Amino acid sequence: MNKSEMIREVLDGLRMVMAPLWHSSRANTHQFISESYGITTSQFHTLRRIKNGAQSVSELAECLHVSSPNISRAVDELVQKGYVTRERMEEDRRRWDLSLTPKAEKLFLTVHKKLDERLEKEFEQLSVEEVQKLIDAIAILSKVVTPKKEEKNK
């Protein structure tokens, strides 16, 4: 098998495992956050984007591909529920700086812990050697998905 064929096999394999893993994680997250925290999946993703650096409504709208008025309403609800704080930006008084509250930080810790516990049970069926292969594979995959320095500076 040549390298091109091998790469195609890798891509086919990724399609087979990534979608089910993603859907399972998403379904478990949705159920847990709605039952335990009373927020929607969309609100959780909004919180995640704020956690990952989106600091204004316009940044959120852009990265979530929704309109600013829709994000404004979502942020209003998250502020009311105690997950987000808003402060006027000094350099532009028309913009709000968004940040997570300790309540939101606790939510992320709890959600990740819950998902980790569930996935740990599924990975228990693997041998030590298989787990090591996954660790190695993730290190290799990170080379593909991590932006290179030249791309970051563009």
Contacts in CASP RR format, 6 or more apart in sequence:
PFRMAT RR
TARGET T0000
AUTHOR 0000-0000-0000
METHOD contacts of the structure
MODEL  1
MNKSEMIREVLDGLRMVMAPLWHSSRANTHQFISESYGITTSQFHTLRRI
KNGAQSVSELAECLHVSSPNISRAVDELVQKGYVTRERMEEDRRRWDLSL
TPKAEKLFLTVHKKLDERLEKEFEQLSVEEVQKLIDAIAILSKVVTPKKE
EKNK
1 9 0 8 1.000
25 115 0 8 1.000
25 119 0 8 1.000
26 41 0 8 1.000
28 114 0 8 1.000
28 115 0 8 1.000
28 118 0 8 1.000
29 41 0 8 1.000
29 44 0 8 1.000
29 111 0 8 1.000
29 115 0 8 1.000
30 41 0 8 1.000
30 44 0 8 1.000
32 111 0 8 1.000
32 114 0 8 1.000
32 115 0 8 1.000
33 39 0 8 1.000
33 40 0 8 1.000
33 41 0 8 1.000
33 44 0 8 1.000
33 107 0 8 1.000
33 111 0 8 1.000
34 40 0 8 1.000
34 41 0 8 1.000
36 110 0 8 1.000
37 107 0 8 1.000
38 81 0 8 1.000
39 47 0 8 1.000
39 78 0 8 1.000
39 81 0 8 1.000
39 83 0 8 1.000
42 74 0 8 1.000
43 74 0 8 1.000
43 77 0 8 1.000
43 78 0 8 1.000
43 83 0 8 1.000
44 111 0 8 1.000
45 64 0 8 1.000
46 60 0 8 1.000
46 64 0 8 1.000
46 71 0 8 1.000
46 74 0 8 1.000
46 75 0 8 1.000
46 78 0 8 1.000
47 78 0 8 1.000
47 83 0 8 1.000
47 84 0 8 1.000
47 100 0 8 1.000
47 104 0 8 1.000
47 107 0 8 1.000
47 108 0 8 1.000
48 108 0 8 1.000
49 59 0 8 1.000
49 60 0 8 1.000
49 63 0 8 1.000
49 64 0 8 1.000
50 60 0 8 1.000
50 84 0 8 1.000
50 98 0 8 1.000
50 99 0 8 1.000
50 100 0 8 1.000
50 104 0 8 1.000
51 100 0 8 1.000
51 104 0 8 1.000
51 108 0 8 1.000
53 59 0 8 1.000
54 60 0 8 1.000
54 63 0 8 1.000
54 98 0 8 1.000
55 97 0 8 1.000
55 98 0 8 1.000
55 99 0 8 1.000
56 89 0 8 1.000
56 95 0 8 1.000
56 96 0 8 1.000
56 97 0 8 1.000
56 98 0 8 1.000
57 68 0 8 1.000
57 71 0 8 1.000
57 72 0 8 1.000
57 75 0 8 1.000
57 95 0 8 1.000
57 96 0 8 1.000
57 98 0 8 1.000
58 68 0 8 1.000
58 95 0 8 1.000
60 71 0 8 1.000
60 75 0 8 1.000
60 98 0 8 1.000
61 67 0 8 1.000
61 68 0 8 1.000
61 70 0 8 1.000
61 71 0 8 1.000
64 71 0 8 1.000
75 84 0 8 1.000
75 86 0 8 1.000
75 98 0 8 1.000
78 84 0 8 1.000
78 104 0 8 1.000
79 85 0 8 1.000
79 86 0 8 1.000
82 101 0 8 1.000
82 103 0 8 1.000
82 104 0 8 1.000
83 100 0 8 1.000
83 101 0 8 1.000
83 103 0 8 1.000
83 104 0 8 1.000
83 107 0 8 1.000
84 98 0 8 1.000
84 99 0 8 1.000
84 100 0 8 1.000
84 101 0 8 1.000
84 104 0 8 1.000
85 98 0 8 1.000
85 99 0 8 1.000
85 100 0 8 1.000
85 101 0 8 1.000
86 96 0 8 1.000
86 97 0 8 1.000
86 98 0 8 1.000
87 96 0 8 1.000
87 97 0 8 1.000
87 99 0 8 1.000
88 95 0 8 1.000
88 96 0 8 1.000
88 97 0 8 1.000
89 95 0 8 1.000
89 96 0 8 1.000
89 97 0 8 1.000
123 131 0 8 1.000
126 134 0 8 1.000
END
